[in-house]
């Protein structure tokens, strides 16, 4: 058995092939939709505006820090 087949078999057993495939499918699908949206905005508003708009996208990652912790959410659902 080749190394690739062994690695594929081991990784599918450990993580689950369906979960890995769904994750990558969703990631590439969202990237494709994002490129279409950015392209349409670039056609309408111009390249300078879209590039400056993209410079603010990393702020979305910082806003994720403001989300409540999972432990707080689970504690709140038990009381209800």
N, C-alpha and C positions, 0 to 999 in steps of 0.2 A: 504494500500500500504506500502511496506517495505521501510526502510530508504535507502537501496541501490538503489531501483527503483526510488525513489524520487531524490536522488543525481545524478543518471545517467541521468534522464530526464532533470534536471536543468542544468547539465554541457553540455549536448548536445545542449540545446537551447542557452546557453550563448556563447559557443565557436564554435560549429559546429562539429558534429560527424565525418564528412568526413575529416576535417582538422586535428583533433586529431588522427584519425586512420592513415592518411597519414604520419603524423610526426613520430609516433611511428614505423610504418612500415619501413620508410626510415632509422630511427635510428638503428633499429635492423638489417636491411639488410646491412647497411654499417659496422656495428660491425662484422657481420658474414664474410663479404668480407675481412675486416681487419685482422681477426683471421686466415683466410686461407693464406693471404699474409705473415703474420708474421710467421706462421708455416712453410711455404715453405722456407722462408729465414733462419729459424732456422735449417732446415734440411741441407741446403746448406752451410751456413756460421758458424753455431754453436750458442750456447746459449749466450755466452759472448758478441758476436757482436750484437745480436738482442736486448739484454737488454740494452747495451750502446746506441744503436740506438733509443730505446724507451725513453731513458732519455732526448733526444732532442726534442721529440714531443710537449711538452708544449710551445716551442718557436713559434710554429705555431699560438698559441693564441696571443702571443705578436705581431706577424707580422700583425694580424688583426687590431691592433691599427693604423697601417700605411695606412689603406684603407681610401679613401676620405669619408667625411660625406655625408649623403644622401641629405642634403640641398644644398650642393655644386653641386652634380650631377644633381639635379632637376633644379637648376638655369642655369647650362650650357646647358641643353637640350632645355630650352625655347628660348635661344638666337639663336640656330641653326635652 
